Each structure stands twice: as structure tokens, then as C-alpha cells.
């Protein structure tokens, strides 16, 4: 495959993965930046390479990179004698971020339980019943995912 053809394949894969990441609440630029870093070989790129590949403004790329750095799913490395930062997916941070989101769901379950108690004397019993069903589902899912994470971390 020629360099141009492989570049086009990479662009298409980044676009497809970027669209998928948008479904998880990412902006289009965030999706493309993360996708490009996942698919790059080597798996790190300079800021300028991100700007060029994604074909977006520096401020858009900067916002995306800074958001990922803050959330812990990107990191960077440097090389001796080179003043540039090379951005890459932080796989350990990505896993921790996922585990933290499960803890947040557990916290939401506690709040929802309080909401249900508060609404105990509300007239709309069907809504209360539906809230209880949502809580039961979320609690079940949270418990199962937590068990899976704990089992995974022990292996």
C-alpha cells in the first residue's frame, strides 16, 4: 500500500472511530484527536502533528488535548534534546477514569435512593415505581461491573 493510500486508510479509520467516540459525549475534535493517537504508530504525536492530521485550529486541538490531560486519559513524553511534547493515550489513566465513573454511578445510586424516599408520599405512585426500577437496574449493573473490576484487578 502506498504512503498516500495508507494515509487515506488511516484518515478513514480515525474518522470512523472519532464518530463512535462522539457517541460517548466527545466533541468531534476530541474524538479525532483520541482516535488518531490510538491508531498512530508510534502511538505518540506532537501538537503540530495533531493540528495537521486532524485539520483543525490550534485552539480546538489545544482544548481537546488539555481536556484529556485533565481527565487523565492522555499524557505526554519528551525526548532528550527535543523541546517538543509528544502526546499519547494514557492507558492506565483511561482504566482509572472508567473505574472512577463506576464509583460515580454508585454515588448517584445513593442520591437516587434519597430521592425515592423523599418522594415516598408523592401522589404519582407510577413515577415512584419507575424510579425504583431504574435504581434497581443501576444498582445491579454497578454491582456486577464492580465485581468484574475487582476480579480483573486480582488477576
N, C-alpha and C positions, 0 to 999 in steps of 0.2 A: 504494500500500500504506500503510495507516495506521501510525502510530507503534507501536501495540501489536502489530500483525501483523508489522512488520519486526523488532521486539524479539523476538518469538517465533521468527521465522526465524533470527535471529542466535543465540539460545539453542540452537536445534536444531543449527545448524552447529557451534557451539562444542562441544556435547555429542558430536557425531559425530567431530569432529577430535580432541577430547580422548580419546575411546575409542581412536582409532587411535594416538595418542601413547603410551598405556599399553602398547601392544604393543612399544614401543621402551624399555620399562623405566621409564617415568614413573609417578608416583603419579596417582591420579585428579585431585587438586587441581592438581598440576603441569601435567597435560595440559590442564585447563580454563583455567588462567592463560595458558599459552603460546598456546593456540588463540584465546582472547579477544584477546590482543594482536596476533596475526596478522590477525584479522578486523576489528579496530576501525578506525574512520575518524573522527578521525585515529588513527594507529597507536600512540598512547601513552595511558596511563591512570594516574590517581593510585592510591595504595594503597587508599584508601577506595572508589574505583570498582571496583577488583578485588574487594574484600571483598563489596561489594553485588551485583555481577553474578554472581560465582561462588557466592554464598550459602554462604560458608564462614567459619570463625572466623579472627580476625586472626592468630593464631599459625600456623595452617595456611598462610594466604596468605603470611605473612612467611617461613616456612620455604621455600616454593616460590620466592618471589622471590629470597631470599638464595642458594639453590642455583643458580638460573640466573645470578645476578650473578657468583657464584664461578666457574662454568664458562665464563662469558664469552658466553652466548647472549642475555642481557638487559643492557640498560644503562638509564640514565635521563638526563633532561634537566630543566632548571629554566628558569623564565621570570622575567625581571626583575620584582621587586615581588611575586612569588608564592613563598612559602616551601615549597610542595609539590614533591615529586619526581614526575616523570611517567615511568613505566616503559615501555619499548619493546623489541622484538626487536632485537638487535644482529646484523644480517645478516653483517657481516664476522667477528664473533666466532663465529657459527654455522658459517660456512665453515671458519674456522681450527680449530674444535672437530672438525669432520669430518675435516679433513686430519690432525690430531693422532691421531685414532682409527686412521687407516690406519698411521701410524708405530708406534702401539702394537701393531697386528696384526703388523707386520714384526718387532718385538721379540719377540712371542710365538712367531713362526716360528723365531727363533734359539734360544729356550729349548726349543721342541719338538724341534728338531734335536738338542740336547744330551740330551734325554730319550730319544730314539731310540737315540743312541749308547750311553747308559748301559744301556739295556735290550738291547743287542746280544746278550748271552749268555743272555737270559731264555728260559725253556722255551716260553712261549706265542708261537710264531712268527706265528700268525694275528693276534694283537693287535698285534704289531710291524708287520706288513704293513698293517693297518688304520690305525695311527698314521701310517705313511709316506704312505698315500693321503690322509689328512686334511692332512698337511703339504704335500704336493704341490698339493692343491686350494687351500689357503690361500695358498701362495706364488704360484700362478698368478693368483688373484684380486687379491692385493696388488700384484703387478707390473702387472697391467692397469689397476687403479684408479690407481696411481701414475703410469703413462704418461698416462692420461686427465687427471689433475690437472695434470701438467706441461704438457701440450698446452693445456689450458684457461687456465692462468696466463700462457702466452706470447701468447695471442690478445688 
